[in-house]
Every structure is written in structure tokens, then in C-alpha cells.
Amino acid sequence: MPSIDNIRLHINQELKEFDDYFSKVMKTKVPLLNIIMKYLLHRKGKQMRPILVFLSAKLHGQPAQSTFTAAALIEILHTASLIHDDVVDESNERRGFFSINAVWKSKIAVLVGDYLLAKGLLLAIGNKEYEILNLVSDAVRQMSEGELMQIKNSWKLKISEEEYFEIIRQKTATLISCCSSCGAKSVGCSDEVVYRMHIFGEKLGIAFQIKDDLLDYQLNSFTGKPLGNDIQEKKLTLPLIHALQVSHGVQKNHILRLMNNADKSPKKFHEVLSFIKNHEGISYSVQKMNEYAASALQEIDSFTNMETKSILHEFVSYTIQRDK
């Protein structure tokens, strides 16, 4: 399987400089905020979004100061959205660490998320990166719309495949497409190239979210128990949507009733999973994920930087083959 560490080697110097730059950006004169910012920096994830910004820039030129600003802005706003998500979901854990709301309570977590949103906006304005700010702001707007659309559909437990793809396009793919388009914009690419990189990122983002949805039907590698968060939260994702679409009558109605009740037992999870597998929901979702990944790669096929293009191929493969 492709390794994120191998991918990072291609932009190792840029990422080292970015870590230093990002640490400086996150510093504040407020003692409590400084403690929280250090905590956030300590628990940073795989940095897939900054990596995509730098790879997209490097595909077309040499990463510049504008690239670092774009990567930092996206990482700041993404972090803010995760903090707010944890408050809304009352989640006590993020990336194997306690969430901000678990350590400092929800009021502080909301304020930290708001602070980061303002910090990101001021970073872009201070560096006069108005076009990049416009791209990122539009992505945040669409993310919010996608989340609201998903919540609305969870109330009625009814969603078509077309609605599902529109939700994940907005909820997840817009920020990933923002990474690839901002990377291209940061090195002075034409509007046409920026748009092509946007489409590349959008298709990659859809494949990324389908993979996330598939991972929810696997066993937790730490506990051996089913994850099943989407089932508990009544989220209809592609594996279940497809299974419901091809099923009929009594069995379909039974699964919908099961999804609608408050039972969070492993028995419920395994019954829903068995239904999905029997109606080829997993295999269908894997097929759609692979189609979107292949279509994403077609968008960058004509670009001539073979070395970076090869790494982007590896990045796409990693996205759909990762185990968490």
C-alpha cells in the first residue's frame, strides 16, 4: 500500500518550512490560547491537505510564499471546523487525543474555533491573498451547506444516491478541491489550469469520503468492535443507500425501522452490515470510489511534470487504500 511518509519525502523541505511557518502563525499573546494552540499543533494529523496544496503547486511550478499562506489558511479553517464538529457531536476524542471540548469544555472550544476562523481570514488579508481567500471562503460556505443538508436527511431517513453525492461534494470534496486549486493559483497558473485542478480535487474528495464511509463498516483496530458511527447517527451513506435502493418490501422497511430506533448495540450494526453485504452495498461503493479516483487522475494526465504527477498518483492511491 502507498505510504504517506513516502509521499511526504517529495516535499520534505517544504513541509519542514511549513511546520515552522504554521507554528509562528498560531502563536498568540493570550496565555490560554497559546496552551491550546500548542495542544493542537502537538496532535496534528497526517497533514493531507497541506501536502495536497504543495503537490498541486509543485506540479505547475515552485512553491512560493503564496503557497505557504494558502496551506496555512486551509489548515486553520479545517481545524476550526473540526473543533466545532466535536462540540456539535459531543465527541471527546479526535485523532487519538482528547478533543478541545473534552479538555476545556464546549464554551472555550467554540470560542477557539471562532478565533481560528478570524485568524485565517486575517492571515489571508494580511498577505493580500484575496483570490485564495475567495476560494477558501466559498469552500467553507459549501461545507456548511453540505452538513446542513445531511442533518436534514438524517431526520427523514430518506436520501437518493444523487443527493448523497451532492452532500459529500459539498461537505468534503469542496475543501479538498480547494487545496488543489489554491496550490495551482499560488504559483500563478491560468484560470483554466486552476479549474482543472479544482475538478481533480473534487473527484478525489468524493473518492476520499466514500472511503471514509466504507471504513465506518470495519472493525475498530484498537477495540475489535464495530465502528458504526454513521449507523448510530442515522447517516445514510452509499453502502446502505445502494442496498436500500435494490431491496424491497418487508426487509427494506425492517432496516429503516432498525436505523430509526435508539439501539446502539453491536447486534444492530451486524444486522445492518449483513443487509448491506447481501445487497452488494460494499462492492458497489468500492466500484464508485475507484471510478472517481481514476477520473481524478485523468484531469492531471496531460500535465508534463512527471515526477510530481507520479507522486500525486501515489497520493490518490493512498487516499482510497488507507485503513483509517
DOTI-816510 format. One record per residue (C-alpha): residue in three letters; z, y negated, x; residue number from 0. Coordinates in pm, 1 decimal, always signed. Layout:
residues N
ALA:Z:Y:X:NUM
...
This chain:
residues 324
MET:+0.0:+0.0:+0.0:0
PRO:-73.4:-354.7:+125.4:1
SER:+229.0:-527.1:+276.3:2
ILE:+330.6:-885.4:+202.2:3
ASP:+457.6:-906.2:+562.7:4
ASN:+109.1:-826.9:+696.1:5
ILE:-37.3:-1093.3:+467.8:6
ARG:+217.4:-1348.2:+592.3:7
LEU:+110.5:-1286.4:+954.4:8
HIS:-225.4:-1453.6:+884.2:9
ILE:-47.7:-1782.6:+806.2:10
ASN:+270.7:-1722.1:+1003.9:11
GLN:+269.3:-2060.0:+1179.1:12
GLU:+201.8:-2248.9:+856.3:13
LEU:+486.1:-2067.1:+679.0:14
LYS:+730.8:-2144.5:+962.4:15
GLU:+639.2:-2512.0:+938.9:16
PHE:+660.8:-2494.3:+560.4:17
ASP:+1013.3:-2348.2:+572.1:18
ASP:+1126.5:-2641.4:+789.8:19
TYR:+945.6:-2892.5:+569.8:20
PHE:+1083.6:-2741.3:+249.1:21
SER:+1440.5:-2740.8:+382.5:22
LYS:+1411.2:-3113.3:+459.0:23
VAL:+1262.8:-3183.5:+116.3:24
MET:+1552.3:-3002.8:-54.9:25
LYS:+1826.0:-3199.9:+124.9:26
THR:+2031.0:-3441.3:-83.4:27
LYS:+2323.6:-3681.0:-37.4:28
VAL:+2521.9:-3517.4:-320.9:29
PRO:+2759.0:-3253.3:-173.8:30
LEU:+2749.6:-3014.4:-472.3:31
LEU:+2371.5:-3034.7:-492.2:32
ASN:+2345.1:-2964.5:-119.3:33
ILE:+2551.1:-2647.2:-161.5:34
ILE:+2329.6:-2533.9:-449.7:35
MET:+2008.1:-2620.6:-261.5:36
LYS:+2125.4:-2412.9:+37.4:37
TYR:+2204.8:-2126.9:-200.8:38
LEU:+1853.3:-2149.4:-347.1:39
LEU:+1695.2:-2152.9:-0.6:40
HIS:+1902.5:-1851.9:+105.0:41
ARG:+1783.6:-1640.3:-186.7:42
LYS:+1414.0:-1732.2:-170.6:43
GLY:+1179.3:-1454.8:-275.1:44
LYS:+853.1:-1333.7:-123.6:45
GLN:+705.8:-1687.8:-144.5:46
MET:+389.9:-1555.7:-306.4:47
ARG:+296.7:-1894.5:-449.2:48
PRO:+319.0:-2093.7:-122.6:49
ILE:+135.2:-1808.8:+50.1:50
LEU:-147.6:-1838.3:-203.2:51
VAL:-163.1:-2216.3:-156.5:52
PHE:-202.8:-2178.5:+221.9:53
LEU:-450.8:-1890.4:+200.0:54
SER:-662.7:-2083.6:-50.8:55
ALA:-659.4:-2386.7:+179.0:56
LYS:-742.3:-2177.2:+483.2:57
LEU:-1034.5:-2012.3:+302.9:58
HIS:-1205.5:-2354.0:+299.6:59
GLY:-1060.3:-2545.3:+595.4:60
GLN:-749.7:-2617.8:+796.2:61
PRO:-422.9:-2664.9:+602.0:62
ALA:-319.1:-3031.4:+608.3:63
GLN:-12.2:-3235.7:+511.1:64
SER:-150.8:-3236.2:+157.4:65
THR:-131.7:-2854.7:+160.8:66
PHE:+237.6:-2861.2:+253.8:67
THR:+309.0:-3112.8:-22.5:68
ALA:+123.2:-2900.1:-278.2:69
ALA:+306.2:-2581.7:-173.2:70
ALA:+645.2:-2756.4:-185.7:71
LEU:+574.3:-2918.1:-522.4:72
ILE:+473.8:-2587.0:-678.6:73
GLU:+771.6:-2403.0:-527.7:74
ILE:+1013.8:-2673.1:-650.2:75
LEU:+879.5:-2673.8:-1005.3:76
HIS:+863.0:-2293.4:-1014.6:77
THR:+1226.7:-2276.6:-901.6:78
ALA:+1324.7:-2527.7:-1171.9:79
SER:+1152.3:-2318.3:-1438.7:80
LEU:+1333.6:-2002.5:-1321.3:81
ILE:+1670.8:-2178.9:-1335.7:82
HIS:+1602.3:-2295.7:-1691.2:83
ASP:+1479.1:-1946.0:-1786.2:84
ASP:+1805.2:-1792.5:-1663.6:85
VAL:+2005.4:-2035.9:-1876.7:86
VAL:+1796.7:-1963.8:-2187.3:87
ASP:+1808.9:-1586.7:-2129.1:88
GLU:+2178.7:-1597.7:-2030.0:89
SER:+2080.4:-1399.5:-1720.6:90
ASN:+2341.3:-1356.1:-1448.1:91
GLU:+2107.9:-1230.6:-1177.2:92
ARG:+1789.4:-1344.5:-1005.0:93
ARG:+1623.4:-1168.5:-707.8:94
GLY:+1934.4:-959.7:-642.8:95
PHE:+2163.6:-1266.2:-627.6:96
PHE:+2382.9:-1430.3:-888.5:97
SER:+2185.2:-1686.4:-1088.0:98
ILE:+2279.3:-2055.0:-1070.3:99
ASN:+2427.4:-2044.0:-1421.2:100
ALA:+2635.5:-1737.8:-1328.6:101
VAL:+2792.0:-1918.2:-1030.1:102
TRP:+2810.0:-2279.7:-1152.0:103
LYS:+2777.0:-2237.7:-1532.1:104
SER:+2495.0:-2342.1:-1762.0:105
LYS:+2554.0:-2719.5:-1774.2:106
ILE:+2520.6:-2754.2:-1398.2:107
ALA:+2224.8:-2513.4:-1392.9:108
VAL:+2034.7:-2722.7:-1649.0:109
LEU:+2105.3:-3039.7:-1451.4:110
VAL:+1991.0:-2873.2:-1126.7:111
GLY:+1667.3:-2766.4:-1297.8:112
ASP:+1615.6:-3123.2:-1423.0:113
TYR:+1690.9:-3258.8:-1076.1:114
LEU:+1430.2:-3031.0:-919.2:115
LEU:+1167.0:-3138.1:-1172.8:116
ALA:+1230.6:-3501.8:-1081.9:117
LYS:+1238.9:-3414.0:-709.9:118
GLY:+896.6:-3251.5:-735.4:119
LEU:+745.3:-3547.4:-917.4:120
LEU:+885.8:-3794.5:-663.0:121
LEU:+760.3:-3580.8:-372.9:122
ALA:+404.0:-3593.1:-505.7:123
ILE:+417.3:-3964.9:-587.2:124
GLY:+576.3:-4048.8:-250.9:125
ASN:+288.3:-3876.2:-73.7:126
LYS:+29.5:-4027.6:-311.9:127
GLU:-86.0:-3679.5:-415.6:128
TYR:-183.7:-3785.9:-766.9:129
GLU:-462.5:-3531.1:-819.0:130
ILE:-239.5:-3243.3:-710.9:131
LEU:+40.4:-3379.2:-932.3:132
ASN:-203.1:-3382.2:-1225.1:133
LEU:-298.9:-3015.5:-1162.6:134
VAL:+64.8:-2905.0:-1136.5:135
SER:+181.9:-3109.6:-1437.4:136
ASP:-89.3:-2954.6:-1653.4:137
ALA:+20.5:-2607.8:-1536.6:138
VAL:+384.5:-2678.8:-1631.9:139
ARG:+272.1:-2800.8:-1975.4:140
GLN:+76.1:-2481.8:-2035.8:141
MET:+363.8:-2264.8:-1910.6:142
SER:+592.5:-2421.8:-2170.7:143
GLU:+335.2:-2374.0:-2445.9:144
GLY:+291.3:-2009.1:-2347.9:145
GLU:+665.7:-1942.2:-2354.1:146
LEU:+699.4:-2102.5:-2698.6:147
MET:+405.6:-1900.4:-2828.9:148
GLN:+566.3:-1579.1:-2700.0:149
ILE:+900.6:-1664.5:-2862.3:150
LYS:+730.1:-1733.0:-3195.0:151
ASN:+552.4:-1397.4:-3181.3:152
SER:+875.5:-1212.8:-3098.0:153
TRP:+1017.0:-1335.7:-3431.5:154
LYS:+741.2:-1174.6:-3635.2:155
LEU:+680.8:-870.6:-3408.1:156
LYS:+307.4:-907.1:-3455.5:157
ILE:+60.7:-1002.1:-3185.3:158
SER:-302.6:-922.1:-3119.4:159
GLU:-445.5:-838.4:-2778.7:160
GLU:-632.3:-1170.3:-2783.2:161
GLU:-306.1:-1360.2:-2846.9:162
TYR:-132.6:-1163.8:-2570.3:163
PHE:-393.7:-1264.1:-2312.2:164
GLU:-374.2:-1628.8:-2417.8:165
ILE:+6.2:-1621.3:-2384.9:166
ILE:+3.2:-1473.1:-2034.0:167
ARG:-283.0:-1701.0:-1929.3:168
GLN:-63.5:-1998.4:-2015.1:169
LYS:+279.0:-1854.2:-1929.7:170
THR:+198.7:-1702.0:-1589.1:171
ALA:-163.0:-1740.6:-1483.1:172
THR:-170.6:-2121.6:-1501.2:173
LEU:+82.7:-2164.4:-1219.4:174
ILE:-92.5:-1905.2:-1000.7:175
SER:-429.0:-2070.0:-1065.7:176
CYS:-260.9:-2398.9:-977.3:177
CYS:-171.7:-2252.7:-635.5:178
SER:-529.0:-2155.9:-555.3:179
SER:-687.3:-2475.3:-693.2:180
CYS:-430.3:-2702.1:-521.6:181
GLY:-488.4:-2517.1:-193.2:182
ALA:-859.9:-2594.1:-217.2:183
LYS:-800.4:-2952.2:-332.5:184
SER:-562.3:-3014.0:-40.3:185
VAL:-840.3:-2961.6:+216.3:186
GLY:-1093.9:-3180.2:+38.9:187
CYS:-1302.9:-2923.5:-148.4:188
SER:-1551.7:-3031.7:-412.7:189
ASP:-1460.9:-3016.8:-780.9:190
GLU:-1688.6:-2713.7:-817.6:191
VAL:-1502.9:-2518.6:-546.6:192
VAL:-1163.3:-2627.5:-682.1:193
TYR:-1268.7:-2498.3:-1025.8:194
ARG:-1384.4:-2165.7:-882.4:195
MET:-1050.9:-2126.3:-705.3:196
HIS:-880.0:-2210.0:-1034.8:197
ILE:-1067.9:-1927.7:-1208.9:198
PHE:-985.7:-1692.9:-919.9:199
GLY:-615.6:-1773.3:-957.0:200
GLU:-622.5:-1748.7:-1335.1:201
LYS:-770.1:-1398.4:-1328.7:202
LEU:-530.5:-1297.6:-1052.1:203
GLY:-241.0:-1438.8:-1256.3:204
ILE:-337.3:-1232.3:-1561.2:205
ALA:-351.0:-918.1:-1345.6:206
PHE:-11.7:-1018.0:-1197.2:207
GLN:+150.1:-1045.9:-1541.8:208
ILE:+4.7:-716.0:-1665.5:209
LYS:+158.3:-554.7:-1356.1:210
ASP:+494.1:-718.0:-1439.8:211
ASP:+469.2:-580.7:-1793.4:212
LEU:+393.2:-232.7:-1659.7:213
LEU:+689.7:-249.4:-1420.5:214
ASP:+918.5:-301.9:-1719.3:215
TYR:+840.8:+54.0:-1830.6:216
GLN:+950.2:+203.0:-1498.1:217
LEU:+1295.2:+313.4:-1384.0:218
ASN:+1524.7:+68.9:-1204.7:219
SER:+1513.7:+169.4:-837.3:220
PHE:+1884.1:+83.4:-797.3:221
THR:+2035.4:+242.6:-1107.6:222
GLY:+1775.9:+502.7:-1203.6:223
LYS:+1795.6:+369.8:-1559.1:224
PRO:+1502.7:+228.6:-1756.4:225
LEU:+1443.8:-144.4:-1726.4:226
GLY:+1313.0:-207.7:-2076.8:227
ASN:+1394.0:-581.2:-2083.2:228
ASP:+1082.4:-655.4:-2288.1:229
ILE:+1184.3:-396.7:-2549.1:230
GLN:+1536.6:-540.7:-2567.8:231
GLU:+1396.9:-893.4:-2608.3:232
LYS:+1137.5:-776.1:-2865.7:233
LYS:+846.3:-882.4:-2646.4:234
LEU:+522.7:-708.2:-2732.9:235
THR:+327.1:-664.1:-2410.3:236
LEU:-10.0:-499.0:-2352.0:237
PRO:+101.6:-131.4:-2325.4:238
LEU:+277.2:-146.5:-2663.1:239
ILE:+18.7:-375.5:-2824.5:240
HIS:-258.8:-127.6:-2744.4:241
ALA:-53.2:+171.3:-2863.2:242
LEU:+21.4:-4.8:-3193.0:243
GLN:-343.4:-100.9:-3238.2:244
VAL:-466.9:+258.7:-3210.2:245
SER:-182.5:+415.5:-3411.7:246
HIS:-147.3:+431.3:-3790.1:247
GLY:+90.4:+461.8:-4081.4:248
VAL:+436.6:+611.3:-4059.9:249
GLN:+462.0:+636.8:-3680.5:250
LYS:+348.4:+278.5:-3624.7:251
ASN:+594.9:+144.1:-3883.4:252
HIS:+875.2:+352.6:-3730.6:253
ILE:+816.3:+199.4:-3384.5:254
LEU:+809.7:-152.8:-3530.0:255
ARG:+1139.7:-88.3:-3709.7:256
LEU:+1282.9:+53.5:-3387.3:257
MET:+1177.0:-256.1:-3195.8:258
ASN:+1332.8:-477.9:-3460.7:259
ASN:+1680.9:-326.3:-3453.6:260
ALA:+1957.9:-423.3:-3213.1:261
ASP:+1983.7:-83.0:-3042.9:262
LYS:+1958.6:-119.4:-2662.0:263
SER:+2015.5:+244.8:-2572.4:264
PRO:+1803.6:+443.9:-2323.2:265
LYS:+1709.8:+669.9:-2616.0:266
LYS:+1528.0:+380.4:-2784.3:267
PHE:+1348.0:+295.1:-2461.0:268
HIS:+1230.3:+652.2:-2405.0:269
GLU:+1110.5:+687.0:-2763.9:270
VAL:+902.7:+368.9:-2736.3:271
LEU:+775.4:+473.2:-2392.2:272
SER:+674.2:+815.8:-2524.1:273
PHE:+484.9:+646.9:-2809.2:274
ILE:+306.1:+419.8:-2560.6:275
LYS:+208.5:+705.8:-2331.0:276
ASN:+88.7:+924.0:-2619.7:277
HIS:-142.7:+642.3:-2728.0:278
GLU:-262.6:+565.8:-2371.5:279
GLY:-99.7:+222.0:-2359.1:280
ILE:-10.6:+255.4:-1989.6:281
SER:-350.9:+378.2:-1873.4:282
TYR:-529.9:+115.2:-2084.2:283
SER:-315.5:-162.4:-1932.7:284
VAL:-378.8:-36.8:-1577.8:285
GLN:-751.2:-41.9:-1652.0:286
LYS:-740.5:-402.8:-1780.0:287
MET:-526.4:-509.4:-1481.4:288
ASN:-778.9:-362.1:-1237.2:289
GLU:-1066.6:-529.1:-1422.0:290
TYR:-905.1:-872.5:-1393.3:291
ALA:-822.6:-817.9:-1024.9:292
ALA:-1182.5:-713.8:-949.8:293
SER:-1316.0:-1010.7:-1146.6:294
ALA:-1087.7:-1246.6:-949.7:295
LEU:-1230.2:-1119.8:-620.8:296
GLN:-1585.9:-1177.9:-744.5:297
GLU:-1501.2:-1550.3:-773.1:298
ILE:-1447.7:-1578.9:-395.9:299
ASP:-1717.7:-1332.9:-289.9:300
SER:-1969.2:-1597.5:-176.6:301
PHE:-1728.8:-1790.5:+48.8:302
THR:-1803.1:-1740.8:+416.9:303
ASN:-1459.4:-1730.3:+583.3:304
MET:-1449.7:-1351.9:+618.7:305
GLU:-1107.7:-1328.4:+785.1:306
THR:-918.9:-1524.4:+519.5:307
LYS:-1124.7:-1367.5:+242.2:308
SER:-1016.2:-1025.7:+368.3:309
ILE:-651.0:-1134.8:+355.2:310
LEU:-699.7:-1263.2:+0.4:311
HIS:-842.3:-921.0:-91.0:312
GLU:-522.9:-771.5:+50.9:313
PHE:-314.2:-1025.5:-143.7:314
VAL:-483.4:-925.5:-469.9:315
SER:-430.8:-556.2:-391.3:316
TYR:-64.4:-620.3:-317.1:317
THR:-26.5:-807.2:-647.1:318
ILE:-135.8:-508.3:-855.2:319
GLN:+21.0:-234.2:-640.5:320
ARG:+370.2:-380.1:-580.6:321
ASP:+669.6:-189.7:-708.2:322
LYS:+884.3:-490.6:-803.4:323
